């Protein structure tokens, strides 16, 4: 079964995780700009942006414009890991004031459905009828 199939099954199963994603912490303008830029990066398997599916764990911007992004993939060994990291790097570099980007991949804590935003949940529920 594909990842999208597993996600759909989990979203519609009675025991599906339903915890809402934690509300975003107040962010300064630079972090907000990087987050917005990262929203343009689409996970190729899920078909939704990496921010709303919860792949971005942390964004920090130094005073000299270096962005440090901690992110994950839905599974360890995801074949799209390099693509997602490079796409995130490229997108973040387009944010105003960012001069360099460091991407750190982590799998601790492991990604889970609880990280999905409400918009991502709605998207995946809508995709159910199409796939």
Backbone bond lengths (Angstrom), bond angles and torsions (degrees), N, CA, C in turn:
res aa  C-N    CA-C-N  psi(-1)  N-CA   C-N-CA  omega(-1)  CA-C   N-CA-C  phi
1 X - - - 1.434 - - 1.523 108.18 -
2 X 1.315 116.64 138.82 1.459 121.04 179.89 1.522 110.42 -74.58
3 X 1.325 115.34 164.72 1.457 120.38 178.83 1.515 110.53 -60.26
4 X 1.319 117.86 -42.45 1.468 120.13 -179.46 1.523 110.02 -63.79
5 X 1.316 117.79 -36.68 1.459 120.92 176.26 1.517 111.33 -64.24
6 X 1.334 116.44 -42.41 1.466 120.17 177.70 1.523 110.82 -63.79
7 X 1.336 116.12 -41.77 1.453 119.64 178.58 1.519 111.12 -61.83
8 X 1.313 116.57 -45.46 1.462 120.22 179.74 1.518 110.80 -62.48
9 X 1.316 116.19 -44.90 1.467 120.09 -179.94 1.527 109.73 -60.78
10 X 1.323 117.11 -45.06 1.457 120.30 -178.86 1.524 111.91 -66.92
11 X 1.328 117.11 -36.16 1.456 120.01 -179.63 1.521 112.48 -67.25
12 X 1.307 116.76 -30.23 1.451 119.88 -175.36 1.518 113.31 -104.92
13 X 1.330 117.72 -3.73 1.460 121.07 176.74 1.528 108.20 -76.52
14 X 1.333 117.85 147.12 1.465 119.94 179.95 1.518 113.29 -57.08
15 X 1.318 116.66 -31.24 1.463 119.21 -178.36 1.524 112.56 -90.37
16 X 1.328 117.77 13.31 1.468 120.96 -178.86 1.526 110.24 -58.12
17 X 1.303 114.50 143.66 1.456 119.32 176.51 1.513 107.73 -66.56
18 X 1.303 117.19 129.42 1.459 119.91 -177.96 1.518 112.47 -121.95
19 X 1.299 117.46 7.23 1.456 119.29 179.75 1.525 109.43 -62.43
20 X 1.290 116.04 131.83 1.464 120.70 178.75 1.521 108.76 -71.31
21 X 1.320 114.64 147.98 1.456 119.07 175.96 1.524 108.08 -63.70
22 X 1.309 115.98 145.59 1.462 119.93 179.22 1.519 109.17 -62.22
23 X 1.313 117.33 142.08 1.462 118.68 178.80 1.523 109.61 -63.30
24 X 1.302 116.00 146.33 1.466 118.01 -178.59 1.526 111.07 -64.83
25 X 1.322 115.37 142.13 1.459 120.59 175.58 1.526 107.96 -71.77
26 X 1.332 116.61 151.95 1.467 118.02 177.23 1.531 109.29 -56.07
27 X 1.298 116.17 132.96 1.466 119.87 -177.02 1.521 109.46 -122.82
28 X 1.304 115.52 147.08 1.455 117.75 175.84 1.526 108.78 -73.47
29 X 1.291 116.61 171.88 1.472 120.98 -174.26 1.528 112.39 -60.63
30 X 1.326 117.97 -37.61 1.462 120.27 -178.67 1.521 111.47 -66.47
31 X 1.326 117.16 -43.31 1.466 120.89 178.42 1.518 109.45 -65.31
32 X 1.330 116.97 -42.40 1.468 120.76 178.17 1.525 110.76 -61.42
33 X 1.327 117.74 -39.33 1.463 121.35 179.36 1.527 110.95 -66.37
34 X 1.327 117.38 -40.87 1.467 120.38 177.85 1.526 109.77 -66.47
35 X 1.323 117.05 -43.25 1.467 120.62 178.36 1.536 110.15 -59.13
36 X 1.315 116.56 -43.38 1.466 120.26 178.50 1.530 110.74 -63.24
37 X 1.334 116.50 -41.14 1.462 119.96 178.30 1.530 111.18 -64.01
38 X 1.329 116.71 -40.06 1.464 120.96 179.65 1.523 111.77 -66.77
39 X 1.316 116.70 -24.07 1.468 120.59 178.44 1.528 112.04 -65.44
40 X 1.308 116.91 -14.25 1.467 120.41 177.12 1.528 112.38 -82.90
41 X 1.332 116.91 -10.98 1.464 120.97 -179.03 1.531 108.52 -87.08
42 X 1.314 115.39 121.94 1.461 121.69 -176.43 1.523 110.08 -104.28
43 X 1.333 115.92 128.41 1.459 120.27 174.08 1.528 106.90 -66.51
44 X 1.336 118.39 124.46 1.464 120.62 -173.60 1.529 114.99 -66.46
45 X 1.311 117.37 -24.65 1.463 118.75 -179.34 1.523 112.04 -89.72
46 X 1.315 116.53 -42.07 1.455 120.43 -177.89 1.525 111.42 -81.95
47 X 1.331 116.08 -30.90 1.455 119.66 178.15 1.519 113.61 78.77
48 X 1.331 116.76 27.59 1.456 120.67 178.85 1.520 108.26 -142.57
49 X 1.329 117.30 162.48 1.461 119.52 -171.38 1.533 112.99 -71.10
50 X 1.318 114.39 150.44 1.467 121.39 -172.80 1.525 113.60 -69.22
51 X 1.327 117.79 -21.14 1.462 120.10 177.04 1.520 109.55 -73.01
52 X 1.329 116.94 -51.31 1.461 120.82 -175.80 1.525 113.67 -72.59
53 X 1.327 117.91 -21.73 1.469 116.96 175.26 1.529 111.13 -88.45
54 X 1.327 116.21 0.25 1.457 120.28 170.94 1.512 115.86 85.70
55 X 1.318 117.89 23.95 1.464 119.62 179.61 1.523 112.82 -82.17
56 X 1.324 117.58 -15.80 1.465 121.34 -179.76 1.523 108.53 -94.52
57 X 1.318 116.46 115.72 1.463 121.65 -178.63 1.528 111.99 -91.97
58 X 1.317 118.40 -35.43 1.460 120.44 -177.38 1.518 110.39 -158.49
59 X 1.323 114.82 146.42 1.463 121.99 174.01 1.520 106.73 -133.42
60 X 1.318 116.64 128.15 1.463 121.45 175.63 1.520 107.84 -133.09
61 X 1.315 115.87 141.24 1.463 120.86 179.14 1.525 107.71 -123.15
62 X 1.328 116.03 125.31 1.463 119.96 177.87 1.530 108.79 -78.64
63 X 1.316 115.30 166.06 1.459 120.74 179.86 1.511 113.55 -61.23
64 X 1.328 116.91 -24.06 1.467 119.16 180.00 1.527 112.88 -96.12
65 X 1.333 117.41 12.97 1.463 120.44 173.16 1.513 116.12 89.06
66 X 1.331 117.75 16.95 1.460 119.22 176.00 1.527 109.46 -91.97
67 X 1.325 115.29 121.27 1.465 120.90 178.57 1.518 109.02 -92.18
68 X 1.327 115.67 133.25 1.459 122.00 174.44 1.518 106.82 -117.23
69 X 1.324 114.92 118.18 1.468 121.11 -176.03 1.523 108.67 -117.54
70 X 1.316 115.36 126.48 1.463 121.26 174.36 1.516 105.83 -105.24
71 X 1.321 115.69 124.91 1.452 119.96 -176.89 1.518 110.80 -143.09
72 X 1.315 115.26 171.20 1.450 121.69 -178.95 1.517 109.15 -137.13
73 X 1.305 115.26 -176.53 1.462 122.42 169.68 1.522 106.29 -125.80
74 X 1.310 116.95 168.43 1.461 119.29 -176.72 1.515 112.29 -67.24
75 X 1.326 117.19 -25.86 1.463 121.01 176.90 1.518 109.10 -142.85
76 X 1.313 115.96 151.62 1.461 121.00 171.61 1.525 107.78 -63.52
77 X 1.289 117.59 139.76 1.458 120.04 178.97 1.521 113.37 78.74
78 X 1.318 117.18 14.50 1.468 120.99 178.54 1.529 109.12 -56.63
79 X 1.339 118.18 130.19 1.457 119.64 -178.74 1.529 113.27 -66.90
80 X 1.321 117.87 -15.02 1.467 121.07 -179.82 1.527 113.00 -94.89
81 X 1.326 118.45 7.72 1.464 121.46 -175.63 1.521 112.10 -54.10
82 X 1.311 118.53 -52.88 1.469 121.01 -177.88 1.523 111.25 -64.05
83 X 1.328 116.39 -41.63 1.467 120.48 178.02 1.529 110.12 -59.15
84 X 1.342 117.12 -48.63 1.463 121.01 -177.17 1.526 111.55 -63.90
85 X 1.328 117.45 -42.29 1.466 120.80 179.32 1.525 110.76 -63.76
86 X 1.320 117.32 -44.27 1.461 120.30 -178.90 1.528 111.31 -69.68
87 X 1.317 116.87 -39.07 1.471 120.26 177.46 1.528 110.12 -64.47
88 X 1.331 117.72 -39.63 1.466 121.43 177.21 1.524 110.24 -63.92
89 X 1.322 116.91 -43.16 1.473 121.32 179.12 1.531 110.19 -60.50
90 X 1.309 116.27 -48.10 1.464 121.25 -178.69 1.527 111.18 -62.97
91 X 1.322 116.93 -44.18 1.467 120.91 179.92 1.525 110.85 -63.85
92 X 1.336 117.34 -45.22 1.464 120.73 -178.69 1.524 111.62 -62.84
93 X 1.318 116.71 -35.13 1.474 120.00 178.43 1.526 112.14 -64.53
94 X 1.319 117.20 -21.37 1.463 121.12 177.89 1.524 112.77 -80.67
95 X 1.323 117.83 -11.71 1.466 120.91 -179.71 1.532 109.35 -72.81
96 X 1.321 117.02 142.33 1.468 120.42 179.83 1.521 112.28 -57.79
97 X 1.335 116.04 134.18 1.456 121.49 176.00 1.508 115.99 83.59
98 X 1.328 118.06 -4.67 1.460 120.70 -179.97 1.527 108.65 -91.14
99 X 1.333 115.60 123.32 1.470 119.72 -179.19 1.523 112.84 -108.76
100 X 1.332 116.74 -19.60 1.464 121.10 179.78 1.526 108.10 -152.31
101 X 1.339 115.60 154.53 1.468 120.45 -178.45 1.522 109.61 -136.43
102 X 1.307 115.43 131.14 1.462 121.93 172.57 1.524 106.79 -114.27
103 X 1.325 116.54 126.12 1.461 122.03 177.23 1.521 107.78 -107.04
104 X 1.328 116.15 129.12 1.464 120.28 174.09 1.527 107.42 -119.53
105 X 1.312 115.42 119.57 1.465 120.97 177.44 1.525 108.71 -87.33
106 X 1.326 115.32 139.68 1.463 120.67 177.28 1.525 108.77 -143.59
107 X 1.296 115.27 156.26 1.471 120.68 175.11 1.527 109.54 -126.67
108 X 1.315 115.57 17.83 1.466 122.47 176.47 1.514 107.93 -126.07
109 X 1.275 120.02 114.46 1.461 125.93 -1.29 1.530 110.62 -75.07
110 X 1.297 114.81 157.24 1.460 120.00 178.72 1.527 109.69 -65.60
111 X 1.318 116.50 144.56 1.457 121.27 176.46 1.531 109.20 -64.67
112 X 1.326 116.29 145.84 1.459 121.03 175.58 1.523 109.32 -145.45
113 X 1.312 115.62 167.85 1.467 121.14 179.57 1.522 112.18 -61.31
114 X 1.303 117.72 -23.06 1.465 120.97 179.09 1.524 111.54 -62.29
115 X 1.323 117.83 -18.59 1.464 121.95 -178.85 1.525 112.48 -82.31
116 X 1.320 118.40 -10.96 1.465 121.14 -179.97 1.522 110.81 -66.76
117 X 1.330 116.38 136.76 1.462 120.00 172.79 1.532 108.35 -74.87
118 X 1.313 116.11 165.96 1.461 119.65 176.40 1.526 111.03 -59.41
119 X 1.329 116.64 -38.19 1.468 120.60 179.27 1.530 110.98 -63.82
120 X 1.334 117.20 -41.20 1.464 120.57 178.72 1.527 110.57 -66.24
121 X 1.336 116.74 -40.26 1.469 119.94 177.35 1.520 110.63 -60.81
122 X 1.316 115.98 -44.87 1.466 119.88 179.65 1.521 110.68 -63.14
123 X 1.317 116.96 -40.89 1.465 121.33 178.59 1.527 110.76 -61.04
124 X 1.326 115.95 -47.05 1.460 119.47 -178.09 1.522 111.58 -68.29
125 X 1.313 116.98 -35.07 1.467 119.08 175.83 1.528 110.25 -65.57
126 X 1.330 116.41 -38.91 1.464 120.60 177.58 1.518 112.02 -67.90
127 X 1.323 116.51 -32.38 1.466 120.81 179.23 1.519 111.72 -70.99
128 X 1.316 116.09 -18.08 1.462 121.21 -177.26 1.532 110.98 -56.08
129 X 1.314 116.45 -44.33 1.456 120.32 -178.47 1.515 114.39 -74.06
130 X 1.345 116.13 -15.81 1.468 119.62 -177.85 1.523 112.70 -92.75
131 X 1.333 118.33 -16.78 1.452 118.66 -171.78 1.414 113.51 -119.92
